[in-house]
């Protein structure tokens, strides 16, 4: 485990309570294997950090874009505080080296589960910094490492949901509206799983799996954006 003093330099902060900051990195799985560990897991800090993050982002958008209506700002905020952006922030800050994980979780690198853990850790870290440094310290992290993603999001219209974004780009670049087809359907009625493909003409551009057709369509559109290099 790397010393948190390195993280202080990265964030330009001086932590008062290192135990509090350390707790932000303790995943529940670690405590299952180490029940005598002195600190608790990070889920309460994550709960707090989620609210702090949303407040800071909301205030920035409200102040910086006085002409934009509430609906637009809501979409922009959602695109900034989602798990993909927060995981990206976690990797950029090299937070993995500070994580307390079970042996199994430690081996599961570069996976959706690890991305989810990192996104939650960023929220927990924001919550811990808020308690340790106040709103000014939390704002420093959010402004320097989260809100810096906003220009890219706005330029590429990433605030749109994947289905809307893929449809708009397919119409713009290929002159056609994509269609979605159910490729597979498994499970009992109360627990269905759908595999859906998104097609342009008769070419399948991406596939997605979900517990509803809508969820699978969104996943398919997201994969299609990636496959086409349109993200």
Backbone as numpy.savetxt, mean C-alpha at the origin, in Angstrom:
# Nx Ny Nz CAx CAy CAz Cx Cy Cz
19.65 -7.60 13.55 18.81 -6.40 13.55 19.69 -5.15 13.55
19.43 -4.27 12.61 20.23 -3.06 12.49 19.79 -2.02 13.54
20.73 -1.22 14.02 20.36 -0.20 15.01 19.44 0.85 14.42
18.47 1.26 15.23 17.51 2.25 14.76 18.13 3.62 14.55
19.34 3.82 15.03 20.00 5.12 14.81 20.21 5.37 13.32
20.39 4.31 12.54 20.51 4.47 11.09 19.21 5.00 10.50
18.09 4.51 11.03 16.79 4.97 10.56 16.57 6.44 10.92
17.04 6.84 12.08 16.94 8.25 12.46 17.60 9.14 11.40
18.76 8.75 10.94 19.46 9.54 9.92 18.65 9.59 8.63
18.05 8.47 8.28 17.27 8.40 7.04 16.05 9.31 7.11
15.46 9.41 8.30 14.23 10.20 8.47 14.50 11.61 8.99
15.76 11.87 9.32 16.13 13.18 9.86 15.38 13.48 11.16
15.31 12.45 12.02 14.63 12.57 13.31 15.54 11.99 14.39
15.32 12.41 15.63 16.01 11.82 16.78 14.95 11.26 17.71
14.87 9.94 17.79 13.84 9.29 18.58 14.12 9.44 20.08
13.06 9.66 20.83 13.17 9.76 22.28 13.02 8.39 22.95
12.09 7.60 22.44 11.78 6.30 23.04 12.03 5.21 22.00
13.20 4.61 22.05 13.55 3.60 21.04 12.69 2.35 21.16
12.21 2.02 22.35 11.32 0.87 22.50 10.02 1.08 21.74
9.51 2.30 21.78 8.28 2.62 21.07 8.48 2.47 19.56
9.60 2.99 19.06 9.86 2.88 17.63 10.11 1.43 17.25
10.84 0.70 18.09 11.11 -0.71 17.82 9.82 -1.51 17.71
8.85 -1.19 18.57 7.59 -1.92 18.56 6.86 -1.80 17.22
7.11 -0.72 16.52 6.48 -0.53 15.20 6.89 -1.62 14.23
7.98 -2.30 14.50 8.51 -3.32 13.59 8.23 -4.74 14.05
7.50 -4.90 15.14 7.25 -6.24 15.69 5.97 -6.81 15.09
6.12 -7.81 14.24 4.98 -8.48 13.64 4.44 -9.53 14.60
3.15 -9.75 14.56 2.50 -10.69 15.47 3.17 -12.08 15.41
3.59 -12.48 14.21 4.18 -13.82 14.05 5.44 -13.99 14.90
6.19 -12.93 15.11 7.42 -13.02 15.91 7.09 -13.37 17.36
6.02 -12.79 17.89 5.65 -13.06 19.27 5.13 -14.48 19.45
4.57 -15.05 18.40 4.12 -16.44 18.48 5.29 -17.37 18.75
6.46 -17.04 18.19 7.66 -17.86 18.38 8.51 -17.37 19.56
8.28 -16.14 19.99 9.07 -15.55 21.07 8.14 -14.91 22.10
7.36 -15.72 22.81 6.34 -15.18 23.73 6.92 -14.36 24.87
8.21 -14.52 25.16 8.82 -13.75 26.24 9.40 -12.42 25.81
9.20 -12.05 24.55 9.75 -10.78 24.05 9.16 -9.62 24.82
9.98 -8.64 25.11 9.58 -7.56 26.03 8.51 -6.64 25.47
8.42 -6.53 24.14 7.48 -5.57 23.54 6.30 -6.30 22.91
5.21 -5.56 22.73 4.04 -6.10 22.05 4.18 -5.98 20.54
3.18 -6.50 19.80 3.20 -6.37 18.34 2.75 -4.97 17.93
2.79 -4.70 16.65 2.63 -3.32 16.16 1.22 -2.96 15.72
0.23 -3.81 15.97 -1.08 -3.58 15.36 -1.81 -2.36 15.91
-1.64 -2.06 17.19 -2.27 -0.85 17.74 -1.60 0.41 17.16
-0.28 0.36 17.02 0.42 1.49 16.41 -0.01 1.67 14.95
-0.23 0.55 14.28 -0.72 0.61 12.89 -2.08 1.30 12.83
-2.95 0.96 13.76 -4.28 1.57 13.85 -4.18 3.08 14.01
-3.29 3.50 14.90 -3.09 4.94 15.13 -2.45 5.59 13.90
-1.43 4.95 13.36 -0.71 5.53 12.22 -1.58 5.70 11.00
-2.52 4.79 10.79 -3.44 4.89 9.68 -4.23 6.20 9.75
-4.71 6.53 10.96 -5.49 7.76 11.15 -4.61 8.99 11.00
-3.39 8.94 11.54 -2.47 10.08 11.45 -2.10 10.33 9.99
-1.77 9.26 9.28 -1.42 9.37 7.86 -2.55 10.01 7.07
-3.76 9.54 7.29 -4.90 10.06 6.54 -5.12 11.55 6.85
-4.95 11.93 8.11 -5.12 13.34 8.48 -4.08 14.22 7.79
-2.81 13.81 7.81 -1.75 14.63 7.21 -1.96 14.76 5.71
-2.28 13.65 5.05 -2.52 13.68 3.61 -3.74 14.54 3.28
-4.79 14.37 4.07 -6.02 15.15 3.84 -5.76 16.65 3.98
-5.06 17.03 5.03 -4.77 18.45 5.24 -3.93 19.02 4.10
-2.94 18.24 3.64 -2.11 18.71 2.53 -2.94 18.91 1.26
-3.76 17.94 0.92 -4.57 18.04 -0.29 -5.57 19.20 -0.17
-6.17 19.33 0.99 -7.15 20.41 1.21 -6.50 21.77 1.02
-5.28 21.93 1.53 -4.58 23.21 1.47 -3.97 23.48 0.11
-3.39 22.45 -0.48 -2.64 22.63 -1.73 -3.54 22.72 -2.97
-4.77 22.19 -2.88 -5.65 22.16 -4.05 -7.02 22.74 -3.66
-7.08 24.06 -3.42 -8.31 24.67 -2.92 -9.47 24.65 -3.91
-9.18 24.44 -5.19 -10.25 24.46 -6.19 -10.85 23.08 -6.45
-10.21 22.02 -5.95 -10.67 20.67 -6.26 -11.82 20.26 -5.34
-12.85 19.60 -5.89 -13.98 19.16 -5.07 -13.61 17.97 -4.19
-14.47 17.73 -3.23 -14.22 16.68 -2.23 -14.04 15.31 -2.88
-14.83 15.00 -3.90 -14.74 13.68 -4.53 -13.39 13.43 -5.17
-12.85 14.44 -5.81 -11.53 14.32 -6.44 -10.45 14.12 -5.38
-10.51 14.94 -4.33 -9.51 14.83 -3.27 -9.58 13.47 -2.57
-10.77 12.94 -2.45 -10.94 11.61 -1.84 -10.23 10.55 -2.67
-10.37 10.62 -4.00 -9.70 9.65 -4.87 -8.18 9.81 -4.80
-7.71 11.03 -4.77 -6.27 11.27 -4.67 -5.72 10.74 -3.35
-6.46 11.00 -2.28 -6.02 10.51 -0.97 -5.95 8.99 -0.95
-6.96 8.34 -1.49 -6.98 6.87 -1.51 -5.79 6.31 -2.27
-5.39 7.00 -3.33 -4.26 6.52 -4.13 -2.93 6.70 -3.41
-2.90 7.59 -2.42 -1.67 7.85 -1.66 -1.51 6.96 -0.43
-2.61 6.55 0.16 -2.53 5.82 1.42 -2.79 4.33 1.24
-2.80 3.83 -0.01 -3.06 2.42 -0.21 -1.82 1.57 0.05
-2.02 0.27 0.11 -0.93 -0.64 0.49 0.21 -0.64 -0.51
-0.08 -0.45 -1.79 0.99 -0.47 -2.79 1.97 0.68 -2.57
1.44 1.87 -2.36 2.30 3.04 -2.13 3.07 2.88 -0.83
2.39 2.43 0.23 3.06 2.31 1.53 4.14 1.23 1.50
3.89 0.13 0.78 4.93 -0.89 0.64 6.13 -0.32 -0.12
5.85 0.46 -1.15 6.93 1.11 -1.91 7.76 2.01 -1.00
7.10 2.75 -0.12 7.80 3.59 0.85 8.65 2.74 1.79
8.08 1.61 2.23 8.80 0.72 3.13 10.08 0.18 2.50
10.00 -0.19 1.24 11.20 -0.69 0.55 12.21 0.45 0.35
11.72 1.63 -0.01 12.62 2.76 -0.25 13.38 3.14 1.02
12.73 3.01 2.17 13.37 3.31 3.45 14.15 2.12 4.01
14.12 1.00 3.28 14.84 -0.21 3.70 14.40 -0.66 5.08
13.08 -0.67 5.29 12.55 -1.03 6.61 12.61 -2.52 6.88
12.80 -3.33 5.85 12.83 -4.78 6.05 13.87 -5.19 7.08
15.01 -4.50 7.09 16.10 -4.91 7.97 15.76 -4.75 9.45
14.70 -3.99 9.75 14.32 -3.76 11.15 13.19 -4.67 11.62
12.59 -5.44 10.71 11.41 -6.22 11.04 11.71 -7.37 12.01
10.81 -7.58 12.95 10.83 -8.75 13.81 9.75 -9.70 13.27
10.18 -10.78 12.61 9.26 -11.71 11.97 9.53 -13.13 12.45
8.54 -13.98 12.28 8.75 -15.41 12.53 9.71 -15.95 11.48
10.24 -17.13 11.72 11.17 -17.74 10.76 10.50 -17.95 9.41
9.23 -18.35 9.44 8.50 -18.56 8.19 8.29 -17.27 7.42
7.87 -16.22 8.12 7.65 -14.94 7.48 8.96 -14.35 6.96
10.05 -14.60 7.67 11.35 -14.06 7.26 11.79 -14.60 5.91
11.39 -15.83 5.61 11.79 -16.45 4.33 10.93 -15.98 3.16
9.77 -15.42 3.46 8.79 -15.08 2.42 9.05 -13.67 1.90
10.15 -13.49 1.18 10.55 -12.16 0.72 9.92 -11.86 -0.64
9.76 -10.57 -0.93 9.25 -10.09 -2.22 7.94 -10.76 -2.61
7.04 -10.95 -1.65 5.74 -11.55 -1.92 4.65 -10.55 -1.58
3.42 -10.89 -1.94 2.31 -10.02 -1.58 2.19 -9.90 -0.06
2.47 -11.02 0.63 2.38 -10.98 2.10 3.42 -10.04 2.67
4.65 -10.07 2.14 5.68 -9.17 2.62 5.32 -7.71 2.31
4.79 -7.46 1.13 4.36 -6.10 0.79 3.31 -5.60 1.79
2.38 -6.48 2.14 1.32 -6.12 3.09 1.92 -5.82 4.46
2.87 -6.66 4.89 3.53 -6.44 6.18 4.27 -5.11 6.18
4.97 -4.80 5.09 5.71 -3.54 5.02 4.77 -2.34 5.02
3.67 -2.44 4.30 2.70 -1.33 4.28 2.16 -1.09 5.69
1.82 -2.15 6.39 1.33 -2.01 7.76 2.40 -1.46 8.69
3.65 -1.84 8.44 4.75 -1.35 9.26 4.95 0.14 9.08
4.80 0.63 7.85 4.90 2.07 7.61 3.84 2.81 8.42
2.62 2.29 8.43 1.56 2.92 9.24 1.92 2.87 10.72
2.43 1.71 11.19 2.82 1.59 12.60 3.94 2.56 12.94
4.89 2.71 12.01 6.00 3.64 12.25 5.49 5.07 12.34
4.55 5.43 11.49 3.96 6.77 11.56 3.27 6.97 12.91
2.56 5.94 13.37 1.90 6.03 14.68 2.91 6.18 15.81
4.01 5.42 15.74 5.04 5.50 16.78 5.73 6.85 16.78
6.03 7.36 15.58 6.67 8.68 15.48 5.73 9.77 15.98
4.44 9.62 15.71 3.46 10.59 16.22 3.49 10.63 17.75
3.55 9.47 18.39 3.61 9.42 19.85 4.95 9.94 20.38
6.01 9.69 19.64 7.35 10.04 20.09 7.72 11.48 19.76
7.25 11.97 18.62 7.69 13.26 18.10 6.55 14.26 17.88
5.33 13.77 18.03 4.19 14.65 17.76 3.87 14.71 16.28
2.89 15.53 15.93 2.42 15.61 14.54 3.51 16.13 13.61
4.43 16.96 14.13 5.49 17.50 13.28 6.41 16.40 12.77
6.77 15.46 13.65 7.64 14.36 13.24 6.96 13.44 12.25
5.69 13.13 12.51 4.94 12.28 11.59 4.78 12.96 10.24
4.53 14.27 10.26 4.38 15.02 9.01 5.66 15.01 8.19
6.80 15.05 8.88 8.08 15.03 8.17 8.20 13.75 7.34
7.87 12.61 7.95 7.94 11.35 7.21 6.94 11.35 6.05
5.72 11.74 6.32 4.67 11.67 5.30 4.98 12.61 4.13
5.42 13.81 4.43 5.70 14.77 3.36 6.91 14.36 2.52
7.92 13.79 3.17 9.15 13.46 2.46 9.12 12.11 1.76
8.20 11.22 2.20 8.26 9.86 1.67 6.93 9.33 1.13
5.82 9.99 1.40 4.52 9.55 0.88 3.98 10.57 -0.13
3.89 11.81 0.28 3.32 12.84 -0.60 4.19 13.10 -1.83
5.45 12.69 -1.79 6.31 12.83 -2.96 5.83 11.94 -4.11
4.95 10.97 -3.82 4.40 10.10 -4.87 3.26 10.78 -5.64
2.75 11.89 -5.12 1.56 12.50 -5.72 1.75 12.96 -7.16
2.84 13.64 -7.51 3.00 14.05 -8.92 2.93 12.89 -9.90
3.56 11.77 -9.56 3.52 10.58 -10.43 2.10 10.04 -10.53
1.39 10.03 -9.41 0.02 9.54 -9.39 -0.88 10.40 -10.28
-0.74 11.72 -10.16 -1.59 12.62 -10.94 -1.24 12.56 -12.42
0.05 12.54 -12.72 0.48 12.52 -14.13 -0.02 11.28 -14.85
-0.01 10.15 -14.16 -0.40 8.88 -14.78 -1.82 8.45 -14.44
-2.57 9.35 -13.80 -3.96 9.09 -13.43 -4.12 7.80 -12.64
-3.18 7.55 -11.73 -3.23 6.34 -10.94 -4.30 6.38 -9.86
-4.94 7.54 -9.71 -6.04 7.65 -8.75 -7.30 6.99 -9.29
-7.32 6.69 -10.58 -8.45 5.95 -11.13 -8.32 4.48 -10.73
-9.45 3.78 -10.64 -9.38 2.35 -10.38 -8.84 1.66 -11.63
-8.21 0.48 -11.48 -7.56 -0.18 -12.61 -8.47 -0.42 -13.81
-9.74 -0.76 -13.56 -10.65 -1.00 -14.69 -10.86 0.26 -15.51
-11.10 1.36 -14.84 -11.31 2.63 -15.56 -10.05 3.05 -16.29
-8.91 2.87 -15.62 -7.64 3.29 -16.22 -7.32 2.45 -17.45
-7.52 1.13 -17.37 -7.22 0.27 -18.51 -8.18 0.55 -19.66
-9.45 0.78 -19.35 -10.40 1.07 -20.42 -10.04 2.37 -21.14
-9.70 3.39 -20.36 -9.36 4.68 -20.96 -8.12 4.56 -21.84
-7.10 3.85 -21.36 -5.86 3.71 -22.12 -6.05 2.81 -23.34
-6.86 1.76 -23.20 -7.12 0.88 -24.34 -7.85 1.63 -25.45
-8.79 2.48 -25.05 -9.50 3.28 -26.05 -8.58 4.31 -26.69
-7.72 4.91 -25.88 -6.81 5.93 -26.38 -5.73 5.35 -27.28
-5.14 4.23 -26.88 -3.98 3.69 -27.59 -4.35 2.68 -28.67
-5.49 1.97 -28.47 -5.83 0.89 -29.38 -7.18 1.08 -30.07
-7.92 2.09 -29.62 -9.20 2.39 -30.26 -10.27 1.35 -30.01
-10.20 0.66 -28.87 -11.19 -0.38 -28.60 -11.48 -0.44 -27.10
-12.71 -0.81 -26.77 -13.09 -0.98 -25.38 -12.86 -2.43 -24.98
-12.09 -2.70 -23.92 -11.82 -4.08 -23.51 -13.07 -4.77 -22.98
-13.07 -6.09 -23.04 -14.18 -6.87 -22.50 -13.65 -7.89 -21.50
-14.53 -8.35 -20.62 -14.13 -9.29 -19.56 -14.91 -10.59 -19.72
-14.20 -11.71 -19.58 -14.83 -13.02 -19.71 -14.44 -13.90 -18.53
-15.45 -14.63 -18.02 -15.19 -15.59 -16.95 -14.47 -16.79 -17.54
-13.29 -17.09 -17.03 -12.49 -18.21 -17.53 -12.66 -19.46 -16.67
-12.95 -19.25 -15.38 -13.11 -20.38 -14.48 -13.93 -19.93 -13.29
-14.64 -20.87 -12.70 -15.47 -20.59 -11.53 -15.44 -21.83 -10.64
-14.92 -21.68 -9.43 -14.78 -22.83 -8.54 -15.37 -22.53 -7.17
-15.58 -23.59 -6.41 -16.05 -23.45 -5.03 -17.56 -23.49 -4.91
-18.05 -23.70 -3.68 -19.49 -23.71 -3.43 -20.08 -22.31 -3.56
-21.39 -22.24 -3.61 -22.07 -20.95 -3.83 -21.70 -19.90 -2.80
-21.48 -20.31 -1.56 -21.18 -19.35 -0.51 -19.71 -18.94 -0.48
-18.88 -19.60 -1.29 -17.45 -19.30 -1.27 -16.86 -19.46 -2.68
-17.42 -18.74 -3.63 -17.00 -18.83 -5.03 -15.65 -18.16 -5.24
-14.92 -18.65 -6.22 -13.70 -17.99 -6.68 -13.75 -17.91 -8.20
-13.60 -16.70 -8.70 -13.71 -16.47 -10.13 -12.34 -16.14 -10.72
-12.08 -16.71 -11.90 -10.92 -16.32 -12.70 -11.45 -15.64 -13.96
-11.05 -14.41 -14.17 -11.58 -13.60 -15.27 -10.43 -13.06 -16.10
-10.62 -13.08 -17.42 -9.65 -12.50 -18.33 -10.17 -11.22 -18.93
-9.26 -10.27 -19.18 -9.65 -9.04 -19.88 -9.08 -9.14 -21.29
-9.95 -8.88 -22.27 -9.60 -9.11 -23.67 -9.68 -7.82 -24.48
-8.75 -7.69 -25.41 -8.82 -6.68 -26.46 -8.86 -7.45 -27.77
-9.95 -7.26 -28.52 -10.26 -8.16 -29.63 -10.38 -9.57 -29.04
-9.62 -10.53 -29.51 -9.66 -11.88 -28.95 -8.40 -12.22 -28.18
-7.59 -11.21 -27.87 -6.35 -11.42 -27.14 -6.56 -11.17 -25.65
-6.20 -12.17 -24.84 -6.28 -12.00 -23.39 -5.05 -11.22 -22.93
-5.28 -10.03 -22.36 -4.19 -9.16 -21.95 -3.80 -9.40 -20.50
-4.75 -9.84 -19.70 -4.46 -10.08 -18.29 -5.54 -10.94 -17.66
-5.21 -11.63 -16.58 -6.18 -12.44 -15.84 -6.14 -12.05 -14.38
-7.25 -12.28 -13.71 -7.34 -11.97 -12.29 -8.24 -12.95 -11.57
-8.00 -13.14 -10.29 -8.77 -14.05 -9.47 -9.39 -13.27 -8.31
-10.63 -13.58 -7.97 -11.27 -12.90 -6.86 -12.48 -13.66 -6.38
-12.99 -13.26 -5.22 -14.16 -13.92 -4.66 -15.46 -13.33 -5.18
-15.34 -12.33 -6.04 -16.48 -11.80 -6.78 -15.99 -11.49 -8.19
-16.93 -11.38 -9.12 -16.53 -11.07 -10.49 -15.88 -9.69 -10.56
-16.40 -8.74 -9.79 -15.84 -7.39 -9.78 -14.40 -7.40 -9.29
-14.14 -8.13 -8.21 -12.79 -8.21 -7.66 -11.83 -8.85 -8.67
-12.29 -9.89 -9.36 -11.45 -10.56 -10.35 -11.20 -9.66 -11.56
-12.20 -8.88 -11.96 -12.04 -7.94 -13.08 -11.01 -6.87 -12.76
-11.05 -6.35 -11.55 -10.08 -5.33 -11.13 -8.67 -5.92 -11.16
-8.52 -7.15 -10.65 -7.21 -7.80 -10.66 -6.73 -8.05 -12.08
-7.64 -8.42 -12.97 -7.27 -8.65 -14.37 -6.83 -7.35 -15.04
-7.55 -6.28 -14.77 -7.19 -4.98 -15.35 -5.83 -4.52 -14.83
-5.57 -4.75 -13.54 -4.27 -4.38 -12.97 -3.14 -5.15 -13.65
-3.35 -6.44 -13.88 -2.32 -7.24 -14.56 -2.15 -6.79 -16.01
-3.26 -6.43 -16.65 -3.19 -5.98 -18.05 -2.38 -4.68 -18.15
-2.59 -3.77 -17.21 -1.81 -2.53 -17.19 -0.32 -2.83 -17.06
0.00 -3.79 -16.20 1.40 -4.17 -16.01 1.96 -4.83 -17.26
1.18 -5.74 -17.85 1.66 -6.47 -19.02 1.89 -5.54 -20.21
1.07 -4.50 -20.31 1.20 -3.54 -21.41 2.22 -2.44 -21.12
2.71 -2.41 -19.87 3.64 -1.36 -19.50 2.98 -0.01 -19.37
1.70 -0.01 -18.99 0.92 1.24 -18.90 0.81 1.73 -17.48
1.44 1.09 -16.51 1.35 1.55 -15.11 2.19 2.80 -14.91
